[in-house]
């Protein structure tokens, strides 16, 4: 009986390790995603790079009349759970969905944006 308990215990540990490795592997979402909008001499671009190890970089650029009015880059972390993507920058979380190579999120002053994997 003790042998059977040890075998089940070992199988449980192996199963947990396999699930942990699978859950940590965000390699399917890693990459560069981009959103661009142009209208009447104004343009904006959001570039989001999801890197290995849960690290990310987001760059937001905007111009109007040919002059740059914004060019900001922030770094942070991300977590993926199913189709839910949580971006964290300076302790603040932003939630998005990720599906089929597209990230859909609410951006301040822009409403809903869809970033497409490059």
Secondary structure, DSSP 8 states (H G I E B T S, - for coil): -HHHHHHHHHHHHHHHHHHHHHHH--TTT-EEEEEEEEETTEEEEEEEEE-GGGEEEEEEEEEETTEEEEEEEEEEEEEEETTEEEEEETTEEEEEEEETTEEEEEETTTEEEEEEE-
